[in-house]
Amino acid sequence: MPCSERKTELRRRRHRRQKMKVFERKVKKATVSEKTVIAEKLRKLTCGAEEIIARWDLEKR
């Protein structure tokens, strides 16, 4: 019997949270081009990335 979907989703959510902490730490010292790369990675990582990008001021349009 396969693992329940609930456990799988919790594992994904915890992994996303860990990645977000890493990105947040890196943003503080990042250059403009590095911030663009981090923004692209956030877009691939989560569906709510645009809010996070705006909050962290990664891309100023």
PDB file of N, H, CA, C and O in Angstrom:
ATOM      1  N   MET A   1       0.846  -1.173   0.000  1.00  0.00           N
ATOM      2  CA  MET A   1       0.000   0.000   0.000  1.00  0.00           C
ATOM      3  C   MET A   1       0.899   1.245   0.000  1.00  0.00           C
ATOM      4  O   MET A   1       1.794   1.350   0.838  1.00  0.00           O
ATOM      5  N   PRO A   2       0.678   2.178  -0.915  1.00  0.00           N
ATOM      6  CA  PRO A   2       1.529   3.362  -1.003  1.00  0.00           C
ATOM      7  C   PRO A   2       1.292   4.327   0.165  1.00  0.00           C
ATOM      8  O   PRO A   2       0.278   4.271   0.860  1.00  0.00           O
ATOM      9  N   CYS A   3       2.253   5.191   0.338  1.00  0.00           N
ATOM     10  H   CYS A   3       3.077   5.237  -0.227  1.00  0.00           H
ATOM     11  CA  CYS A   3       2.182   6.197   1.399  1.00  0.00           C
ATOM     12  C   CYS A   3       1.012   7.138   1.123  1.00  0.00           C
ATOM     13  O   CYS A   3       0.691   7.433  -0.028  1.00  0.00           O
ATOM     14  N   SER A   4       0.393   7.594   2.184  1.00  0.00           N
ATOM     15  H   SER A   4       0.654   7.354   3.120  1.00  0.00           H
ATOM     16  CA  SER A   4      -0.756   8.477   1.987  1.00  0.00           C
ATOM     17  C   SER A   4      -0.314   9.813   1.391  1.00  0.00           C
ATOM     18  O   SER A   4       0.818  10.251   1.592  1.00  0.00           O
ATOM     19  N   GLU A   5      -1.195  10.433   0.679  1.00  0.00           N
ATOM     20  H   GLU A   5      -2.115  10.077   0.515  1.00  0.00           H
ATOM     21  CA  GLU A   5      -0.896  11.707   0.025  1.00  0.00           C
ATOM     22  C   GLU A   5      -0.621  12.798   1.059  1.00  0.00           C
ATOM     23  O   GLU A   5       0.160  13.714   0.800  1.00  0.00           O
ATOM     24  N   ARG A   6      -1.250  12.708   2.212  1.00  0.00           N
ATOM     25  H   ARG A   6      -1.884  11.964   2.422  1.00  0.00           H
ATOM     26  CA  ARG A   6      -1.047  13.699   3.272  1.00  0.00           C
ATOM     27  C   ARG A   6       0.414  13.731   3.714  1.00  0.00           C
ATOM     28  O   ARG A   6       0.990  14.809   3.856  1.00  0.00           O
ATOM     29  N   LYS A   7       1.013  12.574   3.933  1.00  0.00           N
ATOM     30  H   LYS A   7       0.545  11.698   3.819  1.00  0.00           H
ATOM     31  CA  LYS A   7       2.418  12.518   4.355  1.00  0.00           C
ATOM     32  C   LYS A   7       3.342  13.051   3.261  1.00  0.00           C
ATOM     33  O   LYS A   7       4.326  13.733   3.546  1.00  0.00           O
ATOM     34  N   THR A   8       3.024  12.742   2.039  1.00  0.00           N
ATOM     35  H   THR A   8       2.224  12.188   1.807  1.00  0.00           H
ATOM     36  CA  THR A   8       3.838  13.217   0.913  1.00  0.00           C
ATOM     37  C   THR A   8       3.775  14.735   0.818  1.00  0.00           C
ATOM     38  O   THR A   8       4.798  15.389   0.615  1.00  0.00           O
ATOM     39  N   GLU A   9       2.581  15.295   0.965  1.00  0.00           N
ATOM     40  H   GLU A   9       1.750  14.764   1.130  1.00  0.00           H
ATOM     41  CA  GLU A   9       2.433  16.751   0.897  1.00  0.00           C
ATOM     42  C   GLU A   9       3.132  17.437   2.068  1.00  0.00           C
ATOM     43  O   GLU A   9       3.721  18.503   1.888  1.00  0.00           O
ATOM     44  N   LEU A  10       3.081  16.860   3.239  1.00  0.00           N
ATOM     45  H   LEU A  10       2.602  15.994   3.385  1.00  0.00           H
ATOM     46  CA  LEU A  10       3.792  17.437   4.386  1.00  0.00           C
ATOM     47  C   LEU A  10       5.293  17.454   4.143  1.00  0.00           C
ATOM     48  O   LEU A  10       5.969  18.424   4.486  1.00  0.00           O
ATOM     49  N   ARG A  11       5.814  16.386   3.553  1.00  0.00           N
ATOM     50  H   ARG A  11       5.265  15.599   3.274  1.00  0.00           H
ATOM     51  CA  ARG A  11       7.242  16.325   3.251  1.00  0.00           C
ATOM     52  C   ARG A  11       7.617  17.407   2.242  1.00  0.00           C
ATOM     53  O   ARG A  11       8.637  18.079   2.397  1.00  0.00           O
ATOM     54  N   ARG A  12       6.786  17.575   1.206  1.00  0.00           N
ATOM     55  H   ARG A  12       5.958  17.029   1.080  1.00  0.00           H
ATOM     56  CA  ARG A  12       7.041  18.629   0.213  1.00  0.00           C
ATOM     57  C   ARG A  12       7.018  20.008   0.858  1.00  0.00           C
ATOM     58  O   ARG A  12       7.879  20.842   0.574  1.00  0.00           O
ATOM     59  N   ARG A  13       6.044  20.251   1.719  1.00  0.00           N
ATOM     60  H   ARG A  13       5.345  19.574   1.949  1.00  0.00           H
ATOM     61  CA  ARG A  13       5.904  21.550   2.375  1.00  0.00           C
ATOM     62  C   ARG A  13       7.108  21.853   3.267  1.00  0.00           C
ATOM     63  O   ARG A  13       7.604  22.980   3.284  1.00  0.00           O
ATOM     64  N   ARG A  14       7.575  20.845   4.007  1.00  0.00           N
ATOM     65  H   ARG A  14       7.172  19.930   3.993  1.00  0.00           H
ATOM     66  CA  ARG A  14       8.750  21.050   4.863  1.00  0.00           C
ATOM     67  C   ARG A  14       9.994  21.341   4.028  1.00  0.00           C
ATOM     68  O   ARG A  14      10.813  22.183   4.398  1.00  0.00           O
ATOM     69  N   HIS A  15      10.130  20.654   2.921  1.00  0.00           N
ATOM     70  H   HIS A  15       9.465  19.970   2.621  1.00  0.00           H
ATOM     71  CA  HIS A  15      11.284  20.878   2.052  1.00  0.00           C
ATOM     72  C   HIS A  15      11.237  22.288   1.461  1.00  0.00           C
ATOM     73  O   HIS A  15      12.266  22.961   1.401  1.00  0.00           O
ATOM     74  N   ARG A  16      10.056  22.745   1.024  1.00  0.00           N
ATOM     75  H   ARG A  16       9.220  22.198   1.073  1.00  0.00           H
ATOM     76  CA  ARG A  16       9.910  24.111   0.508  1.00  0.00           C
ATOM     77  C   ARG A  16      10.284  25.127   1.573  1.00  0.00           C
ATOM     78  O   ARG A  16      10.960  26.114   1.279  1.00  0.00           O
ATOM     79  N   ARG A  17       9.856  24.898   2.798  1.00  0.00           N
ATOM     80  H   ARG A  17       9.307  24.097   3.037  1.00  0.00           H
ATOM     81  CA  ARG A  17      10.155  25.825   3.893  1.00  0.00           C
ATOM     82  C   ARG A  17      11.660  25.912   4.129  1.00  0.00           C
ATOM     83  O   ARG A  17      12.189  26.999   4.362  1.00  0.00           O
ATOM     84  N   GLN A  18      12.354  24.774   4.071  1.00  0.00           N
ATOM     85  H   GLN A  18      11.925  23.891   3.882  1.00  0.00           H
ATOM     86  CA  GLN A  18      13.812  24.772   4.232  1.00  0.00           C
ATOM     87  C   GLN A  18      14.486  25.538   3.106  1.00  0.00           C
ATOM     88  O   GLN A  18      15.406  26.317   3.353  1.00  0.00           O
ATOM     89  N   LYS A  19      14.038  25.327   1.868  1.00  0.00           N
ATOM     90  H   LYS A  19      13.290  24.694   1.667  1.00  0.00           H
ATOM     91  CA  LYS A  19      14.616  26.029   0.729  1.00  0.00           C
ATOM     92  C   LYS A  19      14.387  27.534   0.838  1.00  0.00           C
ATOM     93  O   LYS A  19      15.266  28.326   0.498  1.00  0.00           O
ATOM     94  N   MET A  20      13.198  27.927   1.315  1.00  0.00           N
ATOM     95  H   MET A  20      12.484  27.284   1.591  1.00  0.00           H
ATOM     96  CA  MET A  20      12.893  29.346   1.467  1.00  0.00           C
ATOM     97  C   MET A  20      13.834  30.000   2.469  1.00  0.00           C
ATOM     98  O   MET A  20      14.262  31.136   2.264  1.00  0.00           O
ATOM     99  N   LYS A  21      14.159  29.301   3.547  1.00  0.00           N
ATOM    100  H   LYS A  21      13.811  28.378   3.714  1.00  0.00           H
ATOM    101  CA  LYS A  21      15.083  29.846   4.539  1.00  0.00           C
ATOM    102  C   LYS A  21      16.467  30.051   3.934  1.00  0.00           C
ATOM    103  O   LYS A  21      17.131  31.047   4.222  1.00  0.00           O
ATOM    104  N   VAL A  22      16.900  29.121   3.103  1.00  0.00           N
ATOM    105  H   VAL A  22      16.361  28.312   2.869  1.00  0.00           H
ATOM    106  CA  VAL A  22      18.198  29.233   2.441  1.00  0.00           C
ATOM    107  C   VAL A  22      18.200  30.432   1.502  1.00  0.00           C
ATOM    108  O   VAL A  22      19.144  31.221   1.504  1.00  0.00           O
ATOM    109  N   PHE A  23      17.146  30.573   0.699  1.00  0.00           N
ATOM    110  H   PHE A  23      16.379  29.931   0.698  1.00  0.00           H
ATOM    111  CA  PHE A  23      17.068  31.696  -0.237  1.00  0.00           C
ATOM    112  C   PHE A  23      17.009  33.026   0.507  1.00  0.00           C
ATOM    113  O   PHE A  23      17.641  33.999   0.094  1.00  0.00           O
ATOM    114  N   GLU A  24      16.258  33.071   1.595  1.00  0.00           N
ATOM    115  H   GLU A  24      15.745  32.281   1.931  1.00  0.00           H
ATOM    116  CA  GLU A  24      16.133  34.313   2.359  1.00  0.00           C
ATOM    117  C   GLU A  24      17.492  34.733   2.929  1.00  0.00           C
ATOM    118  O   GLU A  24      17.814  35.920   2.973  1.00  0.00           O
ATOM    119  N   ARG A  25      18.270  33.769   3.355  1.00  0.00           N
ATOM    120  H   ARG A  25      18.009  32.804   3.320  1.00  0.00           H
ATOM    121  CA  ARG A  25      19.609  34.059   3.881  1.00  0.00           C
ATOM    122  C   ARG A  25      20.533  34.566   2.777  1.00  0.00           C
ATOM    123  O   ARG A  25      21.337  35.469   3.009  1.00  0.00           O
ATOM    124  N   LYS A  26      20.425  33.991   1.579  1.00  0.00           N
ATOM    125  H   LYS A  26      19.772  33.257   1.391  1.00  0.00           H
ATOM    126  CA  LYS A  26      21.289  34.377   0.469  1.00  0.00           C
ATOM    127  C   LYS A  26      20.924  35.735  -0.113  1.00  0.00           C
ATOM    128  O   LYS A  26      21.793  36.438  -0.629  1.00  0.00           O
ATOM    129  N   VAL A  27      19.649  36.114  -0.039  1.00  0.00           N
ATOM    130  H   VAL A  27      18.943  35.543   0.380  1.00  0.00           H
ATOM    131  CA  VAL A  27      19.185  37.368  -0.634  1.00  0.00           C
ATOM    132  C   VAL A  27      19.852  38.570   0.023  1.00  0.00           C
ATOM    133  O   VAL A  27      20.095  39.579  -0.639  1.00  0.00           O
ATOM    134  N   LYS A  28      20.146  38.477   1.296  1.00  0.00           N
ATOM    135  H   LYS A  28      19.948  37.658   1.834  1.00  0.00           H
ATOM    136  CA  LYS A  28      20.698  39.608   2.031  1.00  0.00           C
ATOM    137  C   LYS A  28      22.031  40.085   1.464  1.00  0.00           C
ATOM    138  O   LYS A  28      22.333  41.277   1.529  1.00  0.00           O
ATOM    139  N   LYS A  29      22.836  39.176   0.909  1.00  0.00           N
ATOM    140  H   LYS A  29      22.591  38.208   0.856  1.00  0.00           H
ATOM    141  CA  LYS A  29      24.149  39.535   0.377  1.00  0.00           C
ATOM    142  C   LYS A  29      24.220  39.448  -1.142  1.00  0.00           C
ATOM    143  O   LYS A  29      25.291  39.619  -1.723  1.00  0.00           O
ATOM    144  N   ALA A  30      23.096  39.187  -1.784  1.00  0.00           N
ATOM    145  H   ALA A  30      22.226  39.049  -1.312  1.00  0.00           H
ATOM    146  CA  ALA A  30      23.091  38.933  -3.227  1.00  0.00           C
ATOM    147  C   ALA A  30      23.192  40.215  -4.045  1.00  0.00           C
ATOM    148  O   ALA A  30      22.727  41.277  -3.632  1.00  0.00           O
ATOM    149  N   THR A  31      23.814  40.086  -5.217  1.00  0.00           N
ATOM    150  H   THR A  31      24.191  39.223  -5.552  1.00  0.00           H
ATOM    151  CA  THR A  31      23.859  41.183  -6.178  1.00  0.00           C
ATOM    152  C   THR A  31      22.556  41.177  -6.975  1.00  0.00           C
ATOM    153  O   THR A  31      21.703  40.313  -6.769  1.00  0.00           O
ATOM    154  N   VAL A  32      22.405  42.132  -7.876  1.00  0.00           N
ATOM    155  H   VAL A  32      23.098  42.833  -8.043  1.00  0.00           H
ATOM    156  CA  VAL A  32      21.176  42.236  -8.667  1.00  0.00           C
ATOM    157  C   VAL A  32      20.975  40.996  -9.534  1.00  0.00           C
ATOM    158  O   VAL A  32      19.869  40.461  -9.604  1.00  0.00           O
ATOM    159  N   SER A  33      22.030  40.541 -10.187  1.00  0.00           N
ATOM    160  H   SER A  33      22.929  40.975 -10.130  1.00  0.00           H
ATOM    161  CA  SER A  33      21.896  39.363 -11.048  1.00  0.00           C
ATOM    162  C   SER A  33      21.611  38.102 -10.231  1.00  0.00           C
ATOM    163  O   SER A  33      20.868  37.229 -10.681  1.00  0.00           O
ATOM    164  N   GLU A  34      22.189  38.001  -9.047  1.00  0.00           N
ATOM    165  H   GLU A  34      22.793  38.710  -8.681  1.00  0.00           H
ATOM    166  CA  GLU A  34      21.919  36.843  -8.197  1.00  0.00           C
ATOM    167  C   GLU A  34      20.479  36.864  -7.700  1.00  0.00           C
ATOM    168  O   GLU A  34      19.853  35.815  -7.550  1.00  0.00           O
ATOM    169  N   LYS A  35      19.953  38.070  -7.445  1.00  0.00           N
ATOM    170  H   LYS A  35      20.461  38.922  -7.567  1.00  0.00           H
ATOM    171  CA  LYS A  35      18.561  38.175  -7.008  1.00  0.00           C
ATOM    172  C   LYS A  35      17.606  37.722  -8.106  1.00  0.00           C
ATOM    173  O   LYS A  35      16.564  37.132  -7.821  1.00  0.00           O
ATOM    174  N   THR A  36      17.958  37.994  -9.352  1.00  0.00           N
ATOM    175  H   THR A  36      18.804  38.473  -9.584  1.00  0.00           H
ATOM    176  CA  THR A  36      17.128  37.554 -10.475  1.00  0.00           C
ATOM    177  C   THR A  36      17.099  36.029 -10.552  1.00  0.00           C
ATOM    178  O   THR A  36      16.050  35.431 -10.793  1.00  0.00           O
ATOM    179  N   VAL A  37      18.250  35.412 -10.347  1.00  0.00           N
ATOM    180  H   VAL A  37      19.102  35.898 -10.151  1.00  0.00           H
ATOM    181  CA  VAL A  37      18.334  33.943 -10.368  1.00  0.00           C
ATOM    182  C   VAL A  37      17.508  33.354  -9.230  1.00  0.00           C
ATOM    183  O   VAL A  37      16.790  32.373  -9.422  1.00  0.00           O
ATOM    184  N   ILE A  38      17.610  33.952  -8.051  1.00  0.00           N
ATOM    185  H   ILE A  38      18.193  34.749  -7.896  1.00  0.00           H
ATOM    186  CA  ILE A  38      16.846  33.466  -6.901  1.00  0.00           C
ATOM    187  C   ILE A  38      15.345  33.610  -7.169  1.00  0.00           C
ATOM    188  O   ILE A  38      14.562  32.730  -6.811  1.00  0.00           O
ATOM    189  N   ALA A  39      14.949  34.712  -7.793  1.00  0.00           N
ATOM    190  H   ALA A  39      15.585  35.426  -8.084  1.00  0.00           H
ATOM    191  CA  ALA A  39      13.533  34.919  -8.113  1.00  0.00           C
ATOM    192  C   ALA A  39      13.028  33.827  -9.054  1.00  0.00           C
ATOM    193  O   ALA A  39      11.928  33.308  -8.861  1.00  0.00           O
ATOM    194  N   GLU A  40      13.809  33.475 -10.059  1.00  0.00           N
ATOM    195  H   GLU A  40      14.702  33.896 -10.216  1.00  0.00           H
ATOM    196  CA  GLU A  40      13.413  32.402 -10.986  1.00  0.00           C
ATOM    197  C   GLU A  40      13.285  31.068 -10.256  1.00  0.00           C
ATOM    198  O   GLU A  40      12.360  30.302 -10.523  1.00  0.00           O
ATOM    199  N   LYS A  41      14.206  30.786  -9.339  1.00  0.00           N
ATOM    200  H   LYS A  41      14.959  31.409  -9.122  1.00  0.00           H
ATOM    201  CA  LYS A  41      14.139  29.534  -8.584  1.00  0.00           C
ATOM    202  C   LYS A  41      12.909  29.505  -7.691  1.00  0.00           C
ATOM    203  O   LYS A  41      12.285  28.457  -7.521  1.00  0.00           O
ATOM    204  N   LEU A  42      12.555  30.665  -7.114  1.00  0.00           N
ATOM    205  H   LEU A  42      13.062  31.516  -7.252  1.00  0.00           H
ATOM    206  CA  LEU A  42      11.353  30.725  -6.290  1.00  0.00           C
ATOM    207  C   LEU A  42      10.100  30.460  -7.114  1.00  0.00           C
ATOM    208  O   LEU A  42       9.172  29.796  -6.651  1.00  0.00           O
ATOM    209  N   ARG A  43      10.078  30.982  -8.336  1.00  0.00           N
ATOM    210  H   ARG A  43      10.831  31.521  -8.713  1.00  0.00           H
ATOM    211  CA  ARG A  43       8.916  30.752  -9.203  1.00  0.00           C
ATOM    212  C   ARG A  43       8.740  29.268  -9.502  1.00  0.00           C
ATOM    213  O   ARG A  43       7.612  28.782  -9.582  1.00  0.00           O
ATOM    214  N   LYS A  44       9.834  28.553  -9.664  1.00  0.00           N
ATOM    215  H   LYS A  44      10.750  28.947  -9.599  1.00  0.00           H
ATOM    216  CA  LYS A  44       9.751  27.116  -9.922  1.00  0.00           C
ATOM    217  C   LYS A  44       9.383  26.333  -8.659  1.00  0.00           C
ATOM    218  O   LYS A  44       8.791  25.256  -8.734  1.00  0.00           O
ATOM    219  N   LEU A  45       9.741  26.887  -7.505  1.00  0.00           N
ATOM    220  H   LEU A  45      10.222  27.762  -7.444  1.00  0.00           H
ATOM    221  CA  LEU A  45       9.559  26.178  -6.247  1.00  0.00           C
ATOM    222  C   LEU A  45       8.120  26.203  -5.740  1.00  0.00           C
ATOM    223  O   LEU A  45       7.606  25.182  -5.283  1.00  0.00           O
ATOM    224  N   THR A  46       7.471  27.359  -5.817  1.00  0.00           N
ATOM    225  H   THR A  46       7.889  28.188  -6.188  1.00  0.00           H
ATOM    226  CA  THR A  46       6.163  27.497  -5.186  1.00  0.00           C
ATOM    227  C   THR A  46       5.207  28.348  -6.013  1.00  0.00           C
ATOM    228  O   THR A  46       5.626  29.167  -6.832  1.00  0.00           O
ATOM    229  N   CYS A  47       3.932  28.138  -5.785  1.00  0.00           N
ATOM    230  H   CYS A  47       3.592  27.473  -5.120  1.00  0.00           H
ATOM    231  CA  CYS A  47       2.927  28.886  -6.539  1.00  0.00           C
ATOM    232  C   CYS A  47       2.744  30.302  -6.009  1.00  0.00           C
ATOM    233  O   CYS A  47       2.278  31.160  -6.759  1.00  0.00           O
ATOM    234  N   GLY A  48       3.083  30.587  -4.772  1.00  0.00           N
ATOM    235  H   GLY A  48       3.462  29.890  -4.163  1.00  0.00           H
ATOM    236  CA  GLY A  48       2.938  31.920  -4.196  1.00  0.00           C
ATOM    237  C   GLY A  48       4.198  32.751  -4.299  1.00  0.00           C
ATOM    238  O   GLY A  48       4.438  33.631  -3.472  1.00  0.00           O
ATOM    239  N   ALA A  49       5.002  32.478  -5.307  1.00  0.00           N
ATOM    240  H   ALA A  49       4.807  31.763  -5.979  1.00  0.00           H
ATOM    241  CA  ALA A  49       6.312  33.104  -5.421  1.00  0.00           C
ATOM    242  C   ALA A  49       6.243  34.604  -5.658  1.00  0.00           C
ATOM    243  O   ALA A  49       7.102  35.339  -5.172  1.00  0.00           O
ATOM    244  N   GLU A  50       5.250  35.075  -6.388  1.00  0.00           N
ATOM    245  H   GLU A  50       4.552  34.479  -6.783  1.00  0.00           H
ATOM    246  CA  GLU A  50       5.182  36.507  -6.706  1.00  0.00           C
ATOM    247  C   GLU A  50       5.031  37.358  -5.445  1.00  0.00           C
ATOM    248  O   GLU A  50       5.601  38.446  -5.363  1.00  0.00           O
ATOM    249  N   GLU A  51       4.281  36.879  -4.476  1.00  0.00           N
ATOM    250  H   GLU A  51       3.818  35.995  -4.543  1.00  0.00           H
ATOM    251  CA  GLU A  51       4.140  37.602  -3.210  1.00  0.00           C
ATOM    252  C   GLU A  51       5.464  37.648  -2.464  1.00  0.00           C
ATOM    253  O   GLU A  51       5.829  38.682  -1.903  1.00  0.00           O
ATOM    254  N   ILE A  52       6.174  36.545  -2.455  1.00  0.00           N
ATOM    255  H   ILE A  52       5.877  35.705  -2.910  1.00  0.00           H
ATOM    256  CA  ILE A  52       7.460  36.474  -1.762  1.00  0.00           C
ATOM    257  C   ILE A  52       8.484  37.366  -2.450  1.00  0.00           C
ATOM    258  O   ILE A  52       9.259  38.053  -1.784  1.00  0.00           O
ATOM    259  N   ILE A  53       8.491  37.357  -3.768  1.00  0.00           N
ATOM    260  H   ILE A  53       7.861  36.799  -4.309  1.00  0.00           H
ATOM    261  CA  ILE A  53       9.416  38.196  -4.537  1.00  0.00           C
ATOM    262  C   ILE A  53       9.150  39.668  -4.237  1.00  0.00           C
ATOM    263  O   ILE A  53      10.089  40.448  -4.083  1.00  0.00           O
ATOM    264  N   ALA A  54       7.893  40.048  -4.154  1.00  0.00           N
ATOM    265  H   ALA A  54       7.129  39.414  -4.280  1.00  0.00           H
ATOM    266  CA  ALA A  54       7.545  41.438  -3.839  1.00  0.00           C
ATOM    267  C   ALA A  54       7.952  41.788  -2.410  1.00  0.00           C
ATOM    268  O   ALA A  54       8.457  42.881  -2.156  1.00  0.00           O
ATOM    269  N   ARG A  55       7.736  40.878  -1.492  1.00  0.00           N
ATOM    270  H   ARG A  55       7.326  39.990  -1.698  1.00  0.00           H
ATOM    271  CA  ARG A  55       8.073  41.132  -0.092  1.00  0.00           C
ATOM    272  C   ARG A  55       9.571  41.281   0.113  1.00  0.00           C
ATOM    273  O   ARG A  55      10.008  42.113   0.908  1.00  0.00           O
ATOM    274  N   TRP A  56      10.365  40.481  -0.598  1.00  0.00           N
ATOM    275  H   TRP A  56      10.010  39.805  -1.243  1.00  0.00           H
ATOM    276  CA  TRP A  56      11.817  40.514  -0.462  1.00  0.00           C
ATOM    277  C   TRP A  56      12.469  41.534  -1.393  1.00  0.00           C
ATOM    278  O   TRP A  56      13.692  41.675  -1.367  1.00  0.00           O
ATOM    279  N   ASP A  57      11.711  42.239  -2.203  1.00  0.00           N
ATOM    280  H   ASP A  57      10.718  42.125  -2.224  1.00  0.00           H
ATOM    281  CA  ASP A  57      12.222  43.230  -3.162  1.00  0.00           C
ATOM    282  C   ASP A  57      13.288  42.644  -4.091  1.00  0.00           C
ATOM    283  O   ASP A  57      14.361  43.220  -4.270  1.00  0.00           O
ATOM    284  N   LEU A  58      12.970  41.489  -4.677  1.00  0.00           N
ATOM    285  H   LEU A  58      12.098  41.021  -4.531  1.00  0.00           H
ATOM    286  CA  LEU A  58      13.940  40.844  -5.569  1.00  0.00           C
ATOM    287  C   LEU A  58      13.969  41.468  -6.945  1.00  0.00           C
ATOM    288  O   LEU A  58      15.037  41.640  -7.532  1.00  0.00           O
ATOM    289  N   GLU A  59      12.811  41.805  -7.461  1.00  0.00           N
ATOM    290  H   GLU A  59      11.943  41.665  -6.984  1.00  0.00           H
ATOM    291  CA  GLU A  59      12.738  42.401  -8.790  1.00  0.00           C
ATOM    292  C   GLU A  59      11.975  43.688  -8.712  1.00  0.00           C
ATOM    293  O   GLU A  59      10.809  43.714  -8.319  1.00  0.00           O
ATOM    294  N   LYS A  60      12.631  44.750  -9.084  1.00  0.00           N
ATOM    295  H   LYS A  60      13.578  44.729  -9.403  1.00  0.00           H
ATOM    296  CA  LYS A  60      11.977  46.059  -9.086  1.00  0.00           C
ATOM    297  C   LYS A  60      11.651  46.404 -10.516  1.00  0.00           C
ATOM    298  O   LYS A  60      12.546  46.629 -11.331  1.00  0.00           O
ATOM    299  N   ARG A  61      10.357  46.445 -10.828  1.00  0.00           N
ATOM    300  H   ARG A  61       9.630  46.262 -10.166  1.00  0.00           H
ATOM    301  CA  ARG A  61       9.941  46.692 -12.200  1.00  0.00           C
ATOM    302  C   ARG A  61       9.410  48.079 -12.343  1.00  0.00           C
ATOM    303  O   ARG A  61       9.007  48.476 -13.436  1.00  0.00           O
TER     304      ARG A  61
END
